[in-house]
């Protein structure tokens, strides 16, 4: 069981060995108040459990299995172990992210090569197959990476009762209304938010009426006005690094107003201060993780530490943060095969 002052994470991982060593499943990671980590044993939950999400309301862990014929599974927590919840469901091509509705009864999966978001009911012993979907089209100027739509994340915009989907392939934030759930999705392409050409928006965070996107392809972060539905400006995350074609990955926002972004070109964690009034982002800190390919990151509950999953080096970096969330330095490194996702327990 988790001790007081400890944050528990669940580590999603690649089991296929395409980047990093093949993992044998997902595992828990407990981080104490001093930044010391303890890993649990691997739990086999099926092939390629690359992204995990946890519903506080339902007490359920959902997993998208990133495969050409994608799958979604769900689990309940039993001490330090897991038990199956709903029956495994079919998504679409290469699901790479998912998010729960507030009640935890539905999950949204972003399907990278499937060009769509799919909706899945999660209930005991019931099928988690797709019941609703929104399909996207479009392309961008990058001939290698933007030949079609590539939804990369699903984010609930609670204040506006909608889902925001960064589409790396089409330089759009797709907007889906949720007012008619569970019967239908409200989809109007005219509501999509256009991002500057070649940006490749991958992930985003919301701060009031603003959002910040981590743009994978051109190594920038965009500020979005969610009320007006438009991109305000974009800022480089670290112009001193020679691009290697990997770019930005995950993004988080601290309570102190610092946006943290994984930089896979520099193998580093970047910190940018968000000034909501001036509508600017300023680079305020960079820490090399000591690993390779920082794919995901998450904060400890007290926000004294950021954990960065370096998939290519089979490691997780534990990075100290100051009181605002600016990254200061690596305090420890944990070895685990091909970590791809860090899901924090509520």
Beta strands, then each sheet from edge to edge (+ up, - down):
strand 1: 7-13
strand 2: 27-31
strand 3: 37-39
strand 4: 49-55
strand 5: 60-65
strand 6: 71-78
strand 7: 81-84
strand 8: 89-90
strand 9: 95-100
strand 10: 106-111
strand 11: 116-121
strand 12: 130-135
strand 13: 155-157
strand 14: 162-167
strand 15: 172-177
strand 16: 186-187
strand 17: 193-194
strand 18: 201-207
strand 19: 210-215
strand 20: 220-225
strand 21: 230-236
strand 22: 248-253
strand 23: 258-263
strand 24: 268-275
strand 25: 280-288
strand 26: 294-299
strand 27: 305-310
strand 28: 315-321
strand 29: 327-335
strand 30: 339-344
sheet 1: 3+ 2- 1+ 30-
sheet 2: 4+ 5- 6+ 7-
sheet 3: 4+ 5- 6+ 8-
sheet 4: 9+ 10- 11+ 12-
sheet 5: 13+ 14- 15+ 16-
sheet 6: 13+ 14- 15+ 17-
sheet 7: 18+ 19- 20+ 21-
sheet 8: 22+ 23- 24+ 25-
sheet 9: 26+ 27- 28+ 29-
end
